[in-house]
Amino acid sequence: MAGTRHAVVAGIIAVCFTVVHVVAVSTLSSCSPPRNEAASPFRIGHVAALSGPAAPWGRSEQDSLNLILKSINDAGGVLGRRIELITLDSRSTPSGAADAARRLIEENEVVAIIGPSQSSACAAVARVTASARIPFVATTATHPSALLDSASGRPYPTAFRVCPPDTHQGLAAAHFARDSLGLKTAGILYDPSSDYSVGLYEAFARRFAGLGGSVIPPEAVREGDKLGISKGIGRLAEAGPDLLFLPLSPRDGAHAMRTARERRLASVFIGADNWYSYDTGALAGNAGEGAYLVNLAAPDDPAVTGFVDLFKQTYGYQPLFPNAALAVDALELLVDAIGRSGKAVLPRFPRLGKPSEKASGEALLRALAETKNLKTLTGSLTVHPTTHEPVQKQLVVQQMRGGRFVFVEKVRANAD
């Protein structure tokens, strides 16, 4: 089925930057109908942080989307229509994200929304999109409950994401440690006050043991407690584990690595994606050399380097990962679903006349939930029909070399 309906958004993009990945958009091919210049475009909204602390990542998302959309529109658009991107500022806050989503739906008549990137903003956006039945696709919102309605405990019907939840990083780390490195014993240092840290630790320990590894009783330390970290490392060092899994802040992880090396502990270090956005190499010094982390995407992954090169040529700066790549994945997911939904995907709030009898997001919601084996920038994407999360999507492993993290390999971690 995939072979008959997959068109070549990636092939179109490949003309520009030699990335060979296929995007399943049934109308984006050489057989597509000619674009009707008089037809109104499909408007896709983008809720992004263009101000506030997350602004650099939001700007990188916006530039990535505009770069790819140019290729899609130059090739004829979707169903003979152009795609128009409308980006509004979330101000790096949940309330700002909700305001942006509301304006995109009511004023700009978007058929879908990309973003937000922050887990804390997903519920606010979901409440806005639910009544309009307009889907949104979160880019890097990785909190396990980001898509869940706290009242019912079930996923919001309009909420999707292209990133696996945080816990999958713990699963992937366990697979990498056992399957790729052949490590047998693991020590763990985690922060009990952090949902992020606890979730990663529990997922890693469960999967590592399930793969035949031995897990030393973990050590709990509070963020910033250097003495507690030193004592915890001391107790773990007595058992001499093959690896230390450190789902801690970059600063605390760096302190743990330095302490371990000072105690002549030769364990392999593995952390998570929060290490990537900070200068962990400078914090850890020589102790961090060779340390690994699990991340959502990497700019030197061979699958995305063509995109990165074109981005730098176009905008003059390095795209910020993983947001830049995951935003492209979200766009490719929506373009594919729009193509499969056909003419049922129309604005819910037309500016002129009465709403169409097909003016509903239901067709698009169904198409998104039915996505299988879609070739996106970062890899194959299948959406779970109930949770609306990616199924078995690969994560990347990066290693500290010369003070910076570089791509090593991809790892797929199946959920429990």
C-alpha positions as CSV (number, residue, x, y, z in Angstrom):
1,M,0.0,0.0,0.0
2,A,2.8,2.4,0.9
3,G,4.4,1.9,-2.5
4,T,1.2,3.0,-4.4
5,R,0.4,6.1,-2.4
6,H,3.9,7.4,-1.5
7,A,4.8,10.4,-3.5
8,V,8.1,12.1,-3.5
9,V,8.2,15.1,-1.3
10,A,11.6,13.8,-0.3
11,G,12.5,13.4,-3.9
12,I,11.4,16.9,-4.5
13,I,13.5,18.1,-1.6
14,A,16.4,15.9,-2.7
15,V,16.7,17.9,-5.9
16,C,17.9,20.7,-3.6
17,F,19.9,18.9,-1.0
18,T,20.4,15.3,-1.8
19,V,18.3,13.8,0.9
20,V,16.8,10.5,-0.2
21,H,13.6,9.9,1.9
22,V,10.1,9.4,0.6
23,V,7.1,11.2,2.0
24,A,3.7,9.6,1.5
25,V,1.8,12.4,-0.2
26,S,-0.4,10.9,-2.8
27,T,-0.8,14.1,-4.8
28,L,2.8,15.3,-4.8
29,S,4.2,13.5,-7.8
30,S,4.8,14.1,-11.5
31,C,1.2,12.9,-12.0
32,S,-0.2,15.6,-9.7
33,P,-2.9,17.8,-11.2
34,P,-1.7,21.2,-12.3
35,R,-1.9,23.8,-9.5
36,N,-4.9,25.9,-9.6
37,E,-3.6,29.4,-8.9
38,A,-7.1,30.7,-8.2
39,A,-7.7,28.0,-5.6
40,S,-7.3,29.0,-2.0
41,P,-4.2,27.4,-0.3
42,F,-4.3,24.9,2.5
43,R,-3.3,26.9,5.5
44,I,-1.2,25.2,8.2
45,G,-0.6,27.0,11.4
46,H,2.6,27.0,13.4
47,V,2.6,27.7,17.1
48,A,6.2,28.6,17.9
49,A,8.2,30.4,20.6
50,L,9.4,33.5,18.7
51,S,10.0,35.4,21.9
52,G,11.0,34.4,25.4
53,P,13.7,31.8,26.4
54,A,12.7,29.2,23.8
55,A,12.8,31.7,20.9
56,P,16.0,30.4,19.2
57,W,14.4,27.0,18.8
58,G,11.1,28.5,17.6
59,R,12.9,30.5,14.9
60,S,14.8,27.5,13.7
61,E,11.5,25.6,13.4
62,Q,9.9,28.4,11.4
63,D,12.9,28.6,9.0
64,S,13.0,24.9,8.5
65,L,9.3,24.7,7.6
66,N,9.5,27.6,5.2
67,L,12.5,26.0,3.5
68,I,10.7,22.7,2.9
69,L,7.4,24.3,1.9
70,K,9.1,26.2,-0.9
71,S,10.1,22.9,-2.4
72,I,6.6,21.4,-2.0
73,N,4.9,24.4,-3.4
74,D,7.3,24.7,-6.3
75,A,6.4,21.1,-7.2
76,G,2.7,21.8,-7.4
77,G,1.5,21.8,-3.8
78,V,-1.1,19.3,-2.6
79,L,-4.2,18.4,-4.5
80,G,-3.3,21.3,-6.9
81,R,-3.2,23.8,-4.0
82,R,-0.4,25.6,-2.4
83,I,0.3,25.2,1.3
84,E,0.6,28.4,3.3
85,L,2.4,28.5,6.6
86,I,1.2,31.0,9.3
87,T,3.5,31.2,12.3
88,L,2.3,32.9,15.5
89,D,4.3,33.5,18.7
90,S,3.6,31.4,21.8
91,R,5.7,33.7,23.8
92,S,7.3,30.6,25.3
93,T,4.2,30.2,27.6
94,P,1.1,27.9,27.7
95,S,-1.3,30.9,27.6
96,G,0.6,32.4,24.7
97,A,0.4,29.0,22.8
98,A,-3.4,28.8,23.5
99,D,-3.9,32.4,22.2
100,A,-1.9,31.6,19.1
101,A,-3.8,28.4,18.4
102,R,-7.1,30.2,18.8
103,R,-6.2,33.0,16.4
104,L,-4.9,30.5,13.8
105,I,-8.2,28.6,13.9
106,E,-10.6,31.5,14.1
107,E,-8.9,34.2,12.1
108,N,-6.6,32.3,9.7
109,E,-8.8,29.3,9.1
110,V,-6.0,26.7,9.3
111,V,-6.7,23.0,8.7
112,A,-4.0,21.9,11.1
113,I,-1.3,23.2,13.5
114,I,2.3,22.3,13.9
115,G,3.6,22.8,17.5
116,P,3.9,23.5,20.2
117,S,7.4,22.3,21.1
118,Q,7.0,22.6,24.8
119,S,5.1,19.8,26.7
120,S,3.7,22.4,29.2
121,A,1.8,24.1,26.3
122,C,0.2,21.0,24.8
123,A,-2.8,20.9,27.1
124,A,-3.6,24.6,26.5
125,V,-3.4,24.1,22.7
126,A,-5.5,20.8,22.9
127,R,-8.3,22.6,24.7
128,V,-8.5,25.1,21.9
129,T,-8.3,22.6,19.1
130,A,-10.7,20.1,20.6
131,S,-13.9,22.1,20.0
132,A,-12.9,23.0,16.4
133,R,-11.7,19.4,15.7
134,I,-8.5,20.8,14.2
135,P,-5.4,18.6,14.8
136,F,-2.1,19.7,16.1
137,V,1.2,17.9,15.8
138,A,3.7,18.7,18.6
139,T,7.3,18.7,17.6
140,T,9.5,18.1,20.7
141,A,7.0,17.9,23.5
142,T,8.3,14.7,25.1
143,H,6.7,14.6,28.5
144,P,4.9,11.2,28.8
145,S,1.6,12.9,29.6
146,A,1.9,15.8,27.1
147,L,-1.0,14.6,25.0
148,L,-3.2,13.4,27.9
149,D,-6.3,15.0,29.2
150,S,-5.6,15.2,33.0
151,A,-9.3,14.8,33.8
152,S,-9.9,11.6,31.8
153,G,-6.4,10.3,31.5
154,R,-7.0,9.7,27.8
155,P,-5.2,11.4,24.9
156,Y,-6.8,14.6,23.6
157,P,-8.5,13.6,20.3
158,T,-6.8,16.3,18.3
159,A,-3.3,15.9,19.8
160,F,-0.5,14.2,17.9
161,R,3.3,14.2,18.1
162,V,6.3,13.1,16.0
163,C,8.6,12.6,19.0
164,P,8.6,9.6,21.3
165,P,8.0,10.3,25.0
166,D,11.0,10.8,27.3
167,T,10.7,7.3,28.6
168,H,11.7,5.9,25.2
169,Q,15.1,7.5,25.7
170,G,15.6,5.2,28.8
171,L,14.5,2.2,26.7
172,A,16.8,3.2,23.9
173,A,19.7,3.7,26.3
174,A,19.2,0.2,27.7
175,H,19.2,-1.3,24.2
176,F,22.3,0.6,23.2
177,A,24.1,-0.5,26.3
178,R,23.2,-4.1,26.0
179,D,22.9,-4.7,22.3
180,S,25.6,-2.4,20.9
181,L,28.1,-2.1,23.7
182,G,27.6,-5.5,25.4
183,L,27.6,-4.0,28.9
184,K,26.3,-6.2,31.7
185,T,26.0,-4.2,34.9
186,A,24.5,-0.7,35.4
187,G,24.6,1.8,38.1
188,I,22.0,4.7,38.1
189,L,22.0,8.1,39.7
190,Y,18.7,10.0,39.4
191,D,16.8,12.9,40.8
192,P,13.6,11.8,42.6
193,S,12.1,15.4,42.4
194,S,12.2,15.4,38.6
195,D,9.5,13.5,36.6
196,Y,11.9,13.5,33.7
197,S,14.7,11.9,35.6
198,V,12.5,9.3,37.4
199,G,10.8,8.3,34.1
200,L,14.1,7.8,32.3
201,Y,15.6,5.8,35.3
202,E,12.6,3.5,35.6
203,A,12.3,2.8,31.9
204,F,16.1,2.2,31.6
205,A,16.3,-0.1,34.7
206,R,13.2,-2.2,33.6
207,R,14.4,-2.7,30.0
208,F,18.1,-3.2,30.9
209,A,17.1,-6.0,33.4
210,G,14.7,-7.4,30.8
211,L,17.6,-7.7,28.3
212,G,19.6,-9.8,30.8
213,G,21.6,-7.0,32.4
214,S,22.1,-6.5,36.1
215,V,21.0,-3.2,37.8
216,I,22.8,-2.1,41.0
217,P,20.4,-0.4,43.5
218,P,20.0,3.1,42.2
219,E,21.2,6.2,44.1
220,A,18.7,9.2,44.5
221,V,20.2,12.7,44.5
222,R,18.6,16.1,44.5
223,E,19.5,18.6,41.8
224,G,22.5,20.7,42.7
225,D,23.5,18.4,45.7
226,K,27.2,17.9,44.9
227,L,27.9,16.2,48.1
228,G,25.0,13.8,47.6
229,I,26.2,13.1,44.0
230,S,29.8,12.4,45.3
231,K,28.5,10.0,48.0
232,G,26.2,8.3,45.5
233,I,29.0,7.7,43.0
234,G,31.1,6.4,45.9
235,R,28.6,3.8,46.8
236,L,28.0,2.8,43.2
237,A,31.8,2.6,42.6
238,E,32.1,-0.2,45.2
239,A,30.2,-2.5,42.8
240,G,32.3,-1.4,39.8
241,P,29.4,-1.2,37.2
242,D,30.1,-1.4,33.5
243,L,28.1,1.8,33.0
244,L,26.5,4.6,34.8
245,F,23.2,5.8,33.5
246,L,22.9,9.5,34.5
247,P,19.4,11.1,33.8
248,L,20.5,14.3,35.5
249,S,20.8,17.9,34.6
250,P,23.9,18.7,32.5
251,R,25.6,20.3,35.5
252,D,24.9,17.4,37.8
253,G,25.7,14.9,35.2
254,A,29.1,16.6,34.6
255,H,29.8,16.6,38.3
256,A,29.0,12.8,38.5
257,M,31.3,12.1,35.6
258,R,34.2,14.1,37.1
259,T,33.7,12.4,40.5
260,A,33.6,8.9,38.9
261,R,36.8,9.5,37.1
262,E,38.5,10.9,40.2
263,R,37.6,7.6,41.9
264,R,39.2,5.7,39.0
265,L,35.8,4.3,38.0
266,A,36.1,3.3,34.3
267,S,32.3,3.0,33.7
268,V,30.8,4.1,30.4
269,F,28.5,7.1,30.9
270,I,25.1,7.5,29.3
271,G,22.8,10.5,29.6
272,A,19.7,11.8,27.9
273,D,18.7,14.6,25.5
274,N,18.9,17.5,28.1
275,W,22.6,17.2,27.9
276,Y,22.7,18.2,24.3
277,S,21.3,21.7,24.6
278,Y,24.0,22.8,27.0
279,D,27.8,23.0,27.1
280,T,28.1,19.7,28.8
281,G,31.5,19.1,27.3
282,A,32.9,22.2,29.0
283,L,31.2,21.3,32.3
284,A,32.6,17.8,32.3
285,G,36.0,18.5,30.8
286,N,38.1,15.4,30.1
287,A,35.8,13.3,32.3
288,G,33.0,13.6,29.7
289,E,35.1,12.4,26.8
290,G,33.4,9.3,25.3
291,A,30.1,9.8,27.2
292,Y,27.0,8.9,25.3
293,L,23.5,10.4,25.2
294,V,20.2,9.5,23.6
295,N,18.5,12.2,21.6
296,L,15.6,12.8,19.2
297,A,17.7,13.8,16.2
298,A,21.3,14.8,15.4
299,P,22.5,17.3,12.7
300,D,25.3,15.0,11.6
301,D,23.0,11.9,11.1
302,P,23.7,11.0,7.5
303,A,19.9,11.0,6.8
304,V,19.6,14.7,7.6
305,T,23.0,16.3,6.6
306,G,21.7,17.4,3.2
307,F,18.9,19.3,4.9
308,V,21.3,20.9,7.3
309,D,23.6,21.9,4.5
310,L,20.8,23.6,2.6
311,F,19.5,25.2,5.7
312,K,22.9,26.8,6.4
313,Q,23.3,27.9,2.8
314,T,19.8,29.5,2.9
315,Y,19.9,31.2,6.3
316,G,23.5,31.4,7.2
317,Y,23.3,29.6,10.6
318,Q,23.2,26.1,11.9
319,P,19.7,24.8,12.5
320,L,19.0,24.1,16.2
321,F,18.3,20.4,16.8
322,P,16.2,18.5,17.4
323,N,13.5,21.1,16.8
324,A,14.4,21.9,13.2
325,A,14.2,18.3,12.1
326,L,11.1,17.3,14.1
327,A,9.3,20.4,12.7
328,V,10.0,19.0,9.2
329,D,8.7,15.6,10.3
330,A,5.5,17.2,11.5
331,L,5.0,19.0,8.2
332,E,5.6,15.8,6.2
333,L,3.1,14.0,8.4
334,L,0.4,16.7,7.8
335,V,1.1,17.0,4.1
336,D,0.8,13.2,3.7
337,A,-2.5,13.1,5.7
338,I,-3.9,16.1,3.7
339,G,-3.1,14.3,0.5
340,R,-4.9,11.1,1.7
341,S,-7.8,13.0,3.0
342,G,-8.6,14.6,-0.3
343,K,-11.2,17.3,-0.7
344,A,-12.6,16.6,2.8
345,V,-9.9,18.8,4.2
346,L,-11.4,22.3,3.9
347,P,-11.3,25.3,6.2
348,R,-13.7,25.0,9.1
349,F,-14.4,28.7,9.3
350,P,-14.6,30.0,5.7
351,R,-14.3,33.8,5.4
352,L,-17.0,33.9,2.8
353,G,-20.3,32.1,2.6
354,K,-21.5,29.2,4.8
355,P,-19.3,26.4,6.1
356,S,-19.0,23.6,3.5
357,E,-20.7,20.4,4.3
358,K,-17.3,18.8,4.4
359,A,-15.8,21.6,6.5
360,S,-14.5,19.4,9.2
361,G,-11.2,18.1,10.6
362,E,-12.6,14.6,11.0
363,A,-11.1,13.3,7.7
364,L,-7.7,14.7,8.5
365,L,-7.8,13.4,12.1
366,R,-8.6,9.9,10.7
367,A,-5.8,10.1,8.2
368,L,-3.3,11.2,10.8
369,A,-4.2,8.3,13.1
370,E,-3.9,5.8,10.2
371,T,-0.4,6.9,9.2
372,K,1.9,3.9,8.6
373,N,5.5,3.6,7.5
374,L,5.7,7.2,6.4
375,K,9.3,8.2,5.3
376,T,10.1,11.4,7.0
377,L,13.3,13.4,7.4
378,T,14.4,11.6,10.6
379,G,13.1,8.1,9.6
380,S,10.1,5.9,9.3
381,L,7.0,7.1,11.1
382,T,3.9,5.1,12.1
383,V,1.3,6.8,14.3
384,H,-0.5,4.7,17.0
385,P,-4.2,4.9,16.3
386,T,-5.2,5.5,19.9
387,T,-2.3,7.3,21.6
388,H,-1.4,9.4,18.5
389,E,2.3,8.9,19.3
390,P,5.0,7.5,17.0
391,V,5.4,3.7,17.1
392,Q,8.9,2.3,17.2
393,K,10.5,5.5,15.9
394,Q,14.3,5.4,16.0
395,L,16.2,7.7,18.4
396,V,19.9,8.6,17.9
397,V,22.9,8.0,20.1
398,Q,25.6,10.6,20.2
399,Q,29.0,10.5,21.8
400,M,31.2,13.3,23.3
401,R,34.3,13.6,21.2
402,G,36.6,16.6,21.4
403,G,34.1,18.4,23.6
404,R,31.0,18.0,21.4
405,F,28.4,15.4,20.8
406,V,28.6,13.5,17.4
407,F,26.3,11.0,15.8
408,V,27.0,7.3,16.5
409,E,24.0,5.3,15.5
410,K,20.2,5.0,15.6
411,V,18.4,2.8,18.1
412,R,14.8,1.7,18.0
413,A,13.1,1.1,21.4
414,N,9.8,-0.8,21.5
415,A,7.4,0.3,24.2
416,D,6.7,-2.1,27.0
